Amino acid sequence: MRILLRLLPAGLALCALAAGQNAVATDLVLSPRVYNDVSEAQLNMQAGGNSAFVSETGVNRNGANRDDFLISGDGVTPMTFDTGSSFSLFTDLTLNADPVAPRKEAGLRINNSITGDALFIVNSDAHEIVAFGGGIPFYNFRANGAADYNVGDTVTMGMTYGQQGGVNGVVLTLIQNGITYNSPFAAWQNNEQGIGNGSNLGMYFQIAGSDNVLSNSGSAAFTNIRFGPSRTALAPINATAAAVPEPGSMALLGTGLIGLLGLRRKKK
């Protein structure tokens, strides 16, 4: 089930070059429980201003839950991007976890059912700041000068996808403790030589559960969300909205913006 959150534009056009056309992003689509292994867990998912917040509590058996926030142009369906698109997505991210294991993770993602999902994440238990999957070149920021990620830290994460010399690739950005780290431009590594047509772009969090951990929760806060056709053309997403609640155990707790938690890497 998808939950839609209407975002109101604030005078700054948020554009992405997709399939040779300009699309204006004024919305996020909330996509809860992309993984729903522990359906009885408590989910809180909401957004407002240029922020998005999600938490999962009571994930107390084996499996994982994942929740996505996807860039949208119409407030109904996620915006789609093609191999030849150009875009940047930046956000400040804070991941919390109690306890740190089983794994909670959060970050930026490009979803494509054919090429696989490309992720740029932090996680709670291994303290990683890494990119991998879906043809994105593996990159480890800790191996390139950054410090460990510890739960509760706020870092800025950015992903800029486009072309250099006719080659599709990506530059990843991390701002940690006031220091900016940029990966080199790296060519996309798959048969499609790019993200793949029909891709979606957004943010996510995931929480793994365990039969041996009865009290297990996590949260992720995405603030200062910025999106544009390039890093130099970023504009903030501004929203004044409340989430539409789901029934039953996945009810969204709809008032106040609060910090949150969760994640597990995508199942292999």
Number of C-alpha atoms within 10 A of each C-alpha: 9 16 18 23 24 22 25 17 17 13 8 13 18 23 23 25 19 21 16 12 10 12 20 19 23 22 27 28 24 31 19 24 19 15 19 14 17 19 16 14 18 18 26 24 30 27 28 21 17 17 21 27 24 28 28 27 21 18 29 21 18 14 17 28 26 25 26 26 29 24 25 26 20 17 19 16 17 24 24 21 25 17 21 21 23 24 22 25 26 27 25 19 26 24 30 26 29 18 16 20 18 24 23 35 32 32 28 27 26 22 22 19 11 13 19 17 20 21 25 24 21 28 30 27 17 15 16 20 22 18 22 16 17 23 22 24 18 14 17 16 19 14 12 11 9 18 14 17 20 19 24 14 13 19 18 20 25 23 25 21 27 24 19 12 5 8 14 22 25 25 17 23 19 22 16 17 12 9 8 12 16 14 15 12 17 19 20 22 17 15 10 14 17 25 33 24 18 17 22 22 24 22 25 28 34 30 33 26 27 17 10 11 15 12 14 26 28 30 31 31 24 29 22 18 23 21 27 24 23 19 19 8 15 20 23 22 27 22 21 13 14 20 19 18 16 15 8 10 11 18 14 22 17 14 10 10 19 16 18 25 29 36 33 22 18 13 7 3
